[in-house]
């Protein structure tokens, strides 16, 4: 699913009203075993990522990042895999949650009705 980095970069660059934020997580089959700098280097060198990438974080469980606790309060359910995506409006309301298999291109088609 790392190929979604390219589509997320396109969403970030082509939509002035949208800010993409990346939060790597290693809770799913050890998919992100590298250090924060290694993950950033990979995303930038292979997919030319230009959106902000944050430190690796837990999105479920006892050490869950409080941001993900808040996102899941508004769109309930544990996160099942990397590349689960949340769309948050300017007021901080989660207006949509997208499955990891939902491509950035599919999200782009829905943005006019959500932003």
Secondary structure, DSSP 8 states (H G I E B T S, - for coil): -TTHHHHHHHHHHH-TT---EEE---TTTTTT-S-HHHHHHHHHHHH---SEEE-----SSTT--HHHHHHHHHS-S---STT-EEEE-TTS-EEEEE-TTS-HHHHHHHHHHH-
